[in-house]
Amino acid sequence: MKCLLFLALSTSAFGTSEPSPAPVPALETILERALDRAKKEDANDRTFKNLYEFTQSRVTEFKNPKGEVKKREEKTRVHDPAKLATSTKKTASVQDAETDARSQKRW
């Protein structure tokens, strides 16, 4: 800790050979950029999920006081965007068919 304090004091007292950093942009500019990025966040998340494939496994073991396993639960979840895309298309076509059937019943 003393070494870090000495280093901080020595660089501020004697200066550094590096040029000073660029000036900080105005607060309004920072807020505008943050809002623009926030608007794009949902689309960015959807794009990421459409391209990212993973398998998640979770194991839960229930043990008695002696430490022996009495019960073991294992859950596996697979996220495969290719399968989701085909199931979404099927779901959409089924929903369209149901909507058409309902509209025909009304008339």
HELIX and SHEET records of a PDB file:
HELIX    1   1 LYS A    2  PHE A   14  1                                  13    
HELIX    2   2 LEU A   27  LEU A   51  1                                  25    
HELIX    3   3 PRO A   81  ARG A  106  1                                  26    
SHEET    1   A 2 PHE A  54  LYS A  63  0                                        
SHEET    2   A 2 VAL A  69  HIS A  79 -1                                        
END                                                                             
